[in-house]
C-alpha cells in the first residue's frame, strides 16, 4: 500500500482545527499525560517509545512522505481524501502548502527520560511550535503520537510488573539474582498486528532478555542501538512436530531420544509434552530417557501447554526432583539438575506466576526451576489481586494530550478543561505551562506558569527540535534506568 502524505495520518477532525483556533494564534503548548490509572494495584506507568516515534515518524516519515514529496502530489492526495471525508471547501490547503515550503517540522519536544516510572497526573511529553505560523501543528500530532506511544508504555509497564515479581523470588531463593532469563515473550501470534507484536516485545525486553518475536530485535537495534545479545530465543517443538512423529513412530519415546541424541545433542531445547498424555511423559517416558537426558549437553525443558498451571507446575517440579535430583543452593533452596527443567507457556497471568513462585518458596524450591512464556492475553490485561483484570487500552492509564497554554501576539493565556460533569475527576487538565519535578516519591507536576519553564527547573529534556532528534539513548541506558526504579 502506498505511503500516505504524513499530514493525513490523523483523525478526520484534526484537519479542520487549524481554521478553528483563535485568529493569529502564534503559540500553543500541549502535554501528553497519563491522568488516572484504572488499576487499584498498579498506579504508575513506564514511559517508553518516544525515540522510535521521533525517528520513524517525525524525521523519516515527514521527510520521505511530506517534505520530499512534490507539492502537487501532496495537494492531490489531500483533495482525494478530504473531499470524501469532509467535502470540498471544508478544509484548508494554504497552511499545508506553507508548511511544505518551510521544509522542516517546526516543533519542540521536551520529555522525561525513557524508562522513567511516572506517577499519574505527570506530563511525560511537552510539545510546542517553534515558528509563529504553525501553532496548529502541535495538536495535529496528537493522533499519531497517541496511537504509537500508549501501547509501548503499557507493555513496558506490564513487563516491569512481571520483572518485579521475578526479582522478589529470585532474591529470596536463587543464588544468581539476575532474573532476565526468568520469562520470555510468547505473544507474537496473538497481538492485533505485526507492528503491535513488535512494540510489545521491544517493551518487554526492557525487563527481560528473552523473546520469540524476531522482528523486535530489528526495532530495538534500529531505533535504540541495542546490543546484539538482547532478544534470545529458544529451540522448541510444537504440537504438529510431536503429533507427526507419533504417527510415524507409533510412540513418543523415540522422538524424545532423537531430540536428545541426534537433533540437538549440544543445545538446550523445550519440548511441548501434553499433545497426548502429559503425565505419561513426566512419570514414564522421562525416567526411561534418564541416561540420554543426563548425558545431554544442554537442558531439556518440559512444556505443559494446558490445564491448571499452578497444580501442574508444582507437581512437575516435585516429580522431576524425585527422578533427576539436583542440588541445594547457598540460600538453602532446591535446584533441579541442570539437564532438566520446566517452561510453562499457557495462562501465565501475573497472579498465577506469583502463586507458583510462592508455592515453590514454601516447598523449598528455588524460583529458577521454572521459566514462563508470557502470551498475548497477558499483554492485553493488567490483573488485580482478586483475579479481575483491566483491559489494556489507552484508557488503562487515562493517557491524553491536552493544550494548556497559548499566545496571540503579546497576549498570553492558559488553556484548560474542567468539566462539571466529570465525576471521575479524570478529565480536568493542567492549566498553563508545567514544570515536572523529581522528588523522593517520584515525579510531580506544578502547572500555572505563563511561559515555558526553563530547562534547569523541569525534568523534561529536549528530545526533538525543528525536524531533528536532539537527544539519543541506547536501549541499555533505558533498561538500566527502568531496572533501578520501583513501582
Secondary structure, 3 states (H helix, E strand, C coil): CCCCCHHHCCCHHHHCHHHCCCCCCCEEEEEEEECCCCCCCCCEEECCCHHHHHHHHHHHHHHHHHHCCCHHHHHHHHHHHHHHHCCCCCCCCHHHHHHHHHCCCCEEEEECCCCCEEECCEEEEEEEECCHHHCHHHHHCHHHHHHHHHHHHHHHHHHHHHHHHHHHHHHHHCCCCCCCCCEEECCHHHCCCHHHHHHHHHHHCCCCCEECCCHHHHHHHHHHCCCCCCCECCEECCHHHHHHHHHHHCCCHHHHHHHHHHHCCCCCEEEECCCCCHHHHHHHHHHHCHHHHHHCCCCEEEECCCCCHHHHHHHHHHHHHHHHCEEECCCCCEEECCCEEEEECCCCCHHHHHHHHHHHHHHCECHHHEEEEECHHHHCEEECCCCCEEECCHHHCCEEEEEEEEEECCEEEECCCCCCCCCCCCCCCCCCEEEEEEECCEEEEEEEECCCCCHHHCCCEEEEECCEECCCCCHHHHHHHHHHCCC
